[in-house]
Amino acid sequence: MNGGMAKVAIIGGSGFIGSHTAIELMSHDHDVTIIDIQSPGSFQVFDKVDDIIYADATDYPSILKALDNNFDYVYMLAAISDACENIKQPLMAVNSNIVSLVNVLHAISSLNIPRIIFSSTVWVYSVCDLVDVNEESNLSITNSDHIYTTCKLTCEALIRHYHQIYNIQYTILRYGIAYGPGCHPDTILSRFMTNAINGEPLVITGDGSIYRNFLNVMDHARGNRLAMTQAACNQIINLEGPEKVTLTRVAERVKELHGDVDIIYTDQRSGDYVGRNVSNQKAEELLNWMPIITFDNGTLNMYNNFISK
């Protein structure tokens, strides 16, 4: 989009990234409707959003009705993003991550909605043999050893198929690992901060060398907004964090913020994302986007939010 107000639906807009994206879009004068099965966790969103529609994306008639309002863009953020939850509940993982997307794609096709913006993940690069990766890297689903990765690779393929068959326009954003105030309690930063505050040890799976390029949710939201530009149409774009952070560094950072706390190591989880060097060059070229919030600044804000509750 090259300017002017857009009419936008955010499916999963009550969630962590979705609610921040709603605030970001509204702050730039876009008309935002949240579609979700629950109320937004942020009252800032609940009070200001143009409309909230309660609908389940796994139910086609429900999502078709919810999207029948002449939207310009649909953000598809609804999913089960927690890795452990995907493993524990594979049927729910497939329904929430794949079936819901197919329903949305079919509704978009039926209603002639111009474009879907889909939240994928840098976890898809776990199937690559290379460490340095970008959007052109070859991704073989047969190399996937985690249901979350398999679901996201399947979703990306389905979007491309709907583009080929039904001419649906799309933008696929491969997200870095999100963090910030209000993120899922089972993410490593939330868990470590909770444990530290409760006087419990910080438990690292593996030797601590696995790394993430954590991306602050405010940078996520800004990237989501910029994805409406015409340059992003029918593109796959990485939105990765600014710096490599090992799990040991995560624990040490929480210890810096909170004070004395024990750090212990256990066996590594099967299929855990071991990290890749994911290029942001395409996002910089097409969207003029680069992450701007450092890990130290972002974790300080997150920790202060934790202790203020």
N, C-alpha and C positions, 0 to 999 in steps of 0.2 A: 504494500500500500504506500502511496506517495504523498499522503497528506489527507486531512479531513477526518471526520469522525466515522468509525466503523461500528457496525452492530455485531457484537461478539458473544458467543456462547462458550462457557468454560465447563466442560463435563469433568467432574471431580474438582470443581472450584472451591469446595469447602475444605479441601486438604491443605497440606503445608505449602507446597509450591503453588497450587491453584489459588489460594486466598491471597498470597503475595502478588501473584500475577494479576488478579482482579484489581487490587489496589493500584498497581503500576498502570494498568490500562485506564482505570478511571481517572487517575491523576493526569492523564493525557487526553481526557475528554472523550474517551470511547464509551459507547453504550454497552454495558456488561450485564449479561444474564448468567447466573450460576445454576448449573444443573447437577444435582447430587442427590444421594439418598440420605444425607444428613445436613444439619445446619452448619454454617461456617463457624469454625472455632474462634475466629477473630470478630469481636463485636464491631471493630472498625469496618470490616467488610459487610457484616449483617446490616448495619445502619445506613451504609452509603450505596450498596449495590442496587442497580436499577430493578432487578427482578431475581427471585430465587424460585426455581422449579424443582420440586422433589420428584425424581424419577430414577428408575433403576436401568442402567445401560445394558444389563443382561436380558432385559425384557424388551423385545423389538417394538411392540405397539406403544409402550410407554415412552421410549426414547424418540420414536417417530413423532409422536404428538408434541413432546417437549421441544423438538427442533423445528417445528412447523411455525416459524415466525420470521422468515426472511432474513436470516443471519448472513453476514458477509464472511465470517470466519468461525470455525468451530475448533476450539482447543480440546484435544482428547488427552486428559491427564488422569482419568480414572484408571486405577490399576492396583494390584497388590505389589508394592515396591519392596517390602521387607523380605530379604533373602530367606530367612528362617521360616517365615510364614508360608512362603511359596513351597518350600520343601515339605512342611508339615501337612499342608492342605492342597495337594496337586489338583484335585477336581475344582476347588474354588479358584486356584491360580489360573487354570485354563479358562474358566468361565469369566473371571474378572479381567484377565489380561487379553484374551483372544476373542471369545464370543462377544464380549461387549464392544470390541473394536469393529467386528464384522457388522454388528447391528448399527453402529454409528455410520460406518461407510455406506451401508445400504440405504440408510435414512438420508444421508447427504446426497446420494445419487438420485433418490426419488424426489427430493425437494429442490434439487438443482442449487445446492449451496456451493459457492465458489471454491472454498478451500478448507482442508483440514490441516491443523498443526498438531503433530503427534509427538508425545514424549517417549523417546526411546532412551537408551542408556549406553554409557561407555563400557558396560559389562559385555556388550556384544563383541568387543575386541579380545575377549578372553579366548576366543576360538582361533586367534591369529598366532602363528609361530613367531612373528616379528614383534619386537619391543616398540619400535617407532612406527606409529600407525596414523592413518588419516582416512578420510571418507572414501578413498579409492581402494583401501586395503581389502583383500579378498577375505570374505567371511564364510566359512563352511559350517553349517549347522550340525554336521556330523561330528564336529570337534567339541560340541557343547556338552559339558558335564554338570550343568545346573539348570533346573527347570525355569528359573527366571530369565536366564540368557536365551534359552530355547523359545520361550514365549515372546520375547522382544524381537528376536530374529524372525519368527513367524509373522509377527505383526508388521514388521517392515516389508516383508515379502507380500503380504496381503494388500498393503497400501499400494505398492507398485502394480500389483495385478489389477486393482480397481482403477488405477490411473490408465492402464493399458486398455481395459475392457470398457469402462464407463466414462473415461476422460475426467475423472476426479483429480483436481489439482491438490497438491500436498506440499507440506514441509515437514521433514522428519528431523527432530532435534535429538542428538545423542548427548544426554545430560551427564555431567560429572556428578560425583556423590554430594548430595545436597546437605547443608547444615545451616543452623541458625535457630533463633528463638522459636519454639513451637514445633521443632522437627520431631519425627517419630521417636518414642521413648526407647525403642530397641536399637537405634543407630548407635554406633560406637561412642560418639561424643556425648550423646544424651546419657547413655549407660554409664560411662566413666564419670561424668559430672555428678550423676545421682549417687553412684557408689562412693565417690569422694565425700560428698556432703553427708552421707549416712555412715561414714567411717568404715566402709567396706573396701576390699582390695580392688585394683583395676586388673582384670583378667585379659591377657592377650593370647589369642589362639595362634600357635606357631611361634617362630623365633623373633617376631616383631619386625622383620625386614619387609613384609608385604606393605605396599604403599598405596595411598590414594592421593588424587589431586582434588581435595575438597573444594566445592564451589558454594559460596555463600548464596543463600536463597534470594537476596536482593539482586545479585548478578544473574541468577536464573530468570527472575521476573523481567529484568531489562532485556535479556536475550529473547525471551518469549515475545515481548512487545515488538522488538525489532524484526522478528521473524515474519511479521505481516507485510514487509516490504516486497515489492515485485521481484527483486533480485533473489529472494529466497524461495520463489515458487518452483515446485518440483525439484527441490534440492534436499540433500541430506547434509546436515551441518552439526559439527561438534560444538558443544558448550562445556568446556573442561576447565577445571580449577587452575589457579595460577602457579602452583608450586607442588612439588613432590613431598608428601608427608608420610613417613613410615608409621606403623601402628605404635612402635616404641615412642616415636616423637609425639604422637597423640597423647599417650599416657603421661609422658614427661611434661607436656604443655598443661594438662589438667593439674598435675602436681605443682607446677609453677603458679597456677592461678589459685589453687586451694590451700596448698601447704602439704604437710607430711601425709603421705598415703602410700600403702604398699602396692607394688607392681609385681604380678606373678604371670608365669607363662604356662600354657597348656598345649595339647595337640592341636594342629591346624585342622580347620573344617574342610571337608571334602567339597571341591568345586568352588572354593572361595576365590573371588576376583583378586588376582595377584598384582594387578597394576600394569599399565602400559603408558608409554609416552605418547599421549594423544594430541595431535596438532590442532591448534585453534586458528590456523592461517586462513582457512576458508571463511570462518565467522568474521575475522577481521576484514577480509577483502569484501565480502558481500554485505555484511551488516554493520560494519564499523564497530564491532563489539570485541572487547577484551575484558576479562575479569579485573576488577579494580579493588576488591576487598581482600586484604591479605589474611592468611590463616591466623596470625597472632591477633589482629584487630577483630576479626570475626568471632574468634573463640572468646575474647575478652567480653564482647557484647553479649554473647550467648551465656557465658557464666554469670555475668551480672544479672541477666534476666532470670536465671535459675535461682540465685540466692535472694532475689527480690520477691519471690512468690511466697 
